[in-house]
Amino acid sequence: MGGAEPAAVIAAALVEAGVEAELFSPHAGSPSLRDSAALAAALVEVERRVMGTPPDCVIAVGAGDVPIAAALVASKLAIPLVASPPKSETLGEVDLAEARILTQLADTVVEQPGGDRTPGHVAREIADWTPRSAASASSRP
């Protein structure tokens, strides 16, 4: 859940790797909105989406209202959180603060695709980390 382009790339790579993934990015044109009403709406929508059948984990990608909402809801509901904040050298003061929040709340942090790091690398890292993967690996003989 988060910034449109990085989140879409990671979601597509997860699906390609055989991991069920749903992209939620209602502010695709403006991934870093700073509007209290937008944050409140994102909190409500993220919580609604995960309440029925909680996912194995929530992945918060980028900076802005949606990743912060995803991180807060995952923490509130004790759903494991993967954070993939933007690289710190590209961030303004508010984005940097949000990246710190995501990193603090996350159970694990993965670097976004870029350079030698393909979306497939990121998807495999997330898939290998997910609690279901860890449980099935620990139950193997």
Order of alpha helices (4+ residues) and beta strands (2+ residues): alpha-alpha-beta-alpha-beta-alpha-beta-alpha-alpha
